[in-house]
């Protein structure tokens, strides 16, 4: 693969430029700078600014330039196939509301006017961004989408009708079968000062267990985010019929790696992204079954 061409195409699509890496143009020096950046941040050091490298750099830049502002007007429902379903959560913003976050056309597949879609899975992601608004910008630039976002203060954003197919799970069959949420969490402990500065307080620090091993210490979710997630799960359950089930091992423990039934599309319930792909680690440490017990 021509790395110069790749970086040029990536820059045009995502909106970054060589100066973000301290380079002046798209030559060998940029590849060297990207490679050094990737090596210093635990990324695959291939010299090409793909989605993972871009998201990491975007978050670092947002930490210094963000104009984060909370939303003040809220809804009490989520939308499925044009119908509103009540959610027991006081902070919900629809894409059509003032201050809402709308998935751009071309980042999802519209099912308007078609028979009701019957999703069978709900997929949890963390966004490795500082806020839901920041995550929304990243997804739009990448040409992908997700149905819901949960912000630092527990605000739930719905970006499209759940009737539509969001591009979030990494595979056509999985997207067709699922609803998705991005829970905002910058992941890396070095961002704690940003959260304090913006009035959110310190995040929990944890070591999620996934694919047979523990991760390095990383940021966890705020309690208010988990409460919002439970309210969202239950509202989605009532609206779509997705059962309140977690992927479990034969001994009843929660599966913390790829779950074959979810991969095949024969599982109905709530999963983390790592249950679908061995290359994903989100949302390590999020105990779906324990949270579902709270709902039940």
C-alpha positions in Angstrom: 0.0 0.0 0.0 1.3 3.5 -0.9 1.5 5.2 2.5 1.6 8.7 1.0 -1.6 8.1 -1.0 -3.3 6.5 2.1 -2.5 9.5 4.3 -3.6 12.0 1.7 -6.9 10.2 1.3 -7.3 9.9 5.0 -6.7 13.6 5.5 -9.2 14.5 2.9 -11.9 12.2 4.4 -11.3 12.9 8.1 -10.2 16.5 8.1 -6.7 16.3 9.7 -3.5 17.8 8.2 0.2 17.1 8.5 0.7 19.9 11.0 -1.2 17.8 13.6 1.8 15.5 13.6 4.4 18.3 13.3 5.0 17.8 9.6 4.8 20.3 6.7 3.5 18.0 3.9 2.6 14.5 2.8 6.1 13.2 2.4 8.4 10.7 4.1 8.7 13.1 7.1 5.0 12.8 7.8 5.2 9.0 7.7 8.1 9.1 10.2 6.1 11.5 12.5 3.0 9.3 12.4 5.1 6.2 13.1 6.7 7.8 16.1 3.3 9.0 17.4 1.8 5.6 17.0 4.8 3.9 18.7 4.6 6.3 21.7 0.9 5.7 22.1 0.7 1.9 21.9 -0.7 1.9 18.4 0.3 -0.2 15.4 3.3 1.8 14.1 2.7 1.6 10.3 3.0 5.3 9.5 -0.6 5.6 8.2 -3.2 7.7 10.0 -6.2 5.3 10.1 -9.3 5.7 12.1 -7.7 4.5 15.4 -4.8 6.9 15.1 -7.1 9.7 14.1 -9.4 9.2 17.0 -6.6 9.2 19.5 -5.1 12.4 18.1 -8.5 14.0 17.9 -9.1 13.4 21.6 -5.7 14.9 22.5 -6.5 18.0 20.5 -10.0 18.3 22.0 -8.5 18.3 25.5 -7.0 21.7 24.7 -9.5 23.3 22.4 -12.9 21.9 23.6 -15.7 24.4 24.2 -17.8 21.8 26.0 -21.3 23.0 27.0 -24.1 20.9 28.6 -27.6 20.8 27.1 -30.4 22.2 29.2 -33.6 21.1 27.4 -34.6 17.4 27.5 -37.2 14.8 26.3 -38.8 11.9 28.1 -38.9 9.4 25.2 -36.9 7.5 22.5 -38.1 6.8 19.0 -38.6 3.5 17.2 -40.3 3.4 13.8 -41.8 6.8 14.2 -43.3 6.1 17.6 -42.3 7.6 20.9 -41.6 5.2 23.8 -41.2 6.6 27.3 -37.9 6.3 29.0 -37.5 6.7 32.8 -34.6 9.1 32.5 -34.7 12.9 32.8 -32.0 13.8 30.3 -32.8 12.6 26.8 -32.1 14.7 23.6 -33.5 13.6 20.2 -31.9 14.5 16.9 -34.7 16.8 16.1 -34.4 18.8 19.4 -32.5 22.0 19.8 -29.0 21.0 20.7 -29.6 17.5 19.3 -27.0 15.4 17.5 -28.2 14.1 14.2 -26.5 11.3 12.2 -25.8 12.8 8.7 -27.3 11.2 5.6 -24.9 8.7 4.1 -23.7 7.4 7.5 -26.6 4.9 8.0 -29.1 3.0 6.0 -32.6 4.5 6.0 -35.6 2.1 6.5 -38.2 4.9 6.3 -41.5 3.5 4.9 -40.4 -0.1 5.2 -41.9 -2.7 7.5 -40.6 -2.4 11.1 -37.1 -3.5 11.6 -36.7 -6.2 14.2 -33.3 -5.7 16.0 -32.2 -8.6 18.2 -29.1 -7.2 19.8 -28.0 -4.1 21.6 -24.2 -3.4 21.3 -22.3 -1.3 23.8 -19.2 0.8 22.8 -17.0 3.3 24.5 -16.0 6.2 22.3 -12.4 7.1 23.4 -13.5 10.7 23.2 -14.0 13.4 25.8 -17.7 14.0 25.2 -20.6 12.8 23.1 -20.5 15.9 21.0 -16.9 15.2 20.1 -17.7 11.5 19.4 -20.5 12.6 17.1 -18.1 14.7 15.0 -15.6 11.8 14.8 -18.3 9.3 13.6 -19.6 11.8 11.0 -16.1 12.4 9.6 -15.6 8.6 9.4 -18.9 8.1 7.6 -20.3 5.9 10.3 -23.0 6.2 13.0 -24.6 4.9 16.1 -28.2 5.2 17.4 -27.4 6.6 20.9 -24.6 8.4 22.8 -24.4 8.8 26.5 -22.5 11.9 27.7 -20.4 12.5 30.9 -23.4 13.8 32.8 -25.7 11.0 31.8 -27.4 12.8 29.0 -28.7 10.4 26.3 -28.6 11.6 22.7 -30.6 9.7 20.1 -29.1 10.4 16.6 -31.7 8.6 14.5 -34.9 6.5 14.6 -34.1 2.9 15.7 -35.9 1.8 12.6 -32.8 2.8 10.6 -29.6 0.7 10.4 -26.6 2.5 12.0 -23.1 1.5 10.9 -21.5 0.8 14.2 -20.8 -2.9 14.8 -18.3 -3.5 12.0 -20.3 -5.9 9.9 -23.4 -5.7 7.7 -25.2 -8.6 9.4 -24.4 -7.2 12.9 -25.5 -3.7 11.9 -28.8 -5.1 10.5 -29.5 -7.0 13.7 -28.6 -4.4 16.3 -29.0 -1.1 18.1 -25.8 0.7 19.3 -24.7 3.1 21.9 -21.4 5.0 22.4 -20.7 5.7 26.0 -18.3 8.6 26.2 -15.0 7.7 28.0 -11.6 8.9 26.9 -10.1 5.7 28.3 -6.6 7.0 29.2 -6.0 8.2 32.8 -4.1 11.2 31.6 -7.4 12.9 30.7 -8.6 13.0 34.4 -7.6 16.8 34.6 -10.0 17.5 31.7 -12.9 15.9 33.5 -12.2 17.8 36.7 -11.8 21.1 34.8 -15.2 20.7 33.2 -16.9 19.8 36.4 -17.5 16.1 36.0 -15.1 15.0 38.8 -12.6 12.1 38.7 -13.6 9.0 36.8 -13.1 5.6 38.4 -9.9 3.9 37.3 -10.2 0.2 36.6 -8.5 -2.7 34.8 -11.0 -4.4 32.5 -10.7 -8.1 31.8 -11.2 -9.1 28.2 -10.1 -11.8 25.8 -8.4 -13.7 28.7 -6.2 -10.9 30.2 -6.4 -7.7 32.1 -5.9 -4.3 30.4 -3.6 -1.7 31.7 -5.3 0.8 34.2 -7.9 2.8 32.3 -10.8 5.1 33.0 -14.2 3.6 33.8 -17.7 5.0 33.6 -19.3 7.5 35.9 -22.2 6.0 38.0 -24.6 8.4 36.3 -23.6 7.0 32.9 -24.4 3.5 34.1 -27.7 4.6 35.5 -28.5 6.2 32.1 -27.4 3.0 30.3 -29.8 0.9 32.4 -32.7 3.2 31.7 -31.8 3.1 28.0 -31.6 -0.7 27.9 -35.0 -1.0 29.6 -36.6 1.5 27.3 -35.2 -0.2 24.2 -36.4 -3.5 25.6 -39.9 -2.2 25.9 -39.8 -0.6 22.4 -38.2 -3.3 20.4 -38.6 -6.5 22.4 -34.8 -7.2 22.7 -34.7 -9.5 25.7 -32.9 -8.5 28.9 -30.2 -11.1 28.5 -26.4 -11.1 28.7 -23.9 -13.4 26.9 -23.1 -16.1 29.5 -20.7 -19.0 29.7 -21.9 -22.5 30.5 -21.2 -22.0 34.2 -23.4 -18.9 34.3 -20.5 -16.3 34.3 -20.5 -13.5 31.9 -18.6 -14.0 28.7 -15.7 -11.6 28.4 -14.5 -12.5 25.0 -16.0 -13.3 21.5 -19.4 -14.9 22.0 -20.1 -17.4 19.1 -23.9 -17.0 19.2 -23.6 -13.2 18.9 -21.1 -13.6 16.0 -23.5 -15.9 14.2 -26.5 -13.7 14.9 -28.4 -16.3 16.9 -28.1 -14.4 20.2 -30.8 -12.0 21.3 -29.8 -9.6 24.1 -27.2 -7.1 25.2 -23.5 -7.4 24.3 -20.3 -5.5 24.4 -18.4 -4.8 21.2 -15.7 -7.3 22.2 -18.3 -10.1 22.1 -18.4 -9.6 18.3 -14.8 -9.0 17.4 -11.5 -10.2 18.9 -9.8 -6.9 17.9 -12.2 -4.9 20.1 -11.9 -4.3 23.9 -14.9 -2.2 24.5 -16.6 -2.2 26.9 -14.1 -4.2 29.1 -15.2 -4.1 32.7 -18.9 -3.3 31.9 -20.7 -6.1 33.7 -23.9 -6.4 31.6 -25.4 -9.3 33.6 -25.1 -7.4 36.9 -26.6 -4.3 35.5 -29.5 -6.3 33.9 -30.1 -7.8 37.4 -30.7 -4.2 38.6 -33.3 -3.7 35.9 -35.0 -7.0 36.5 
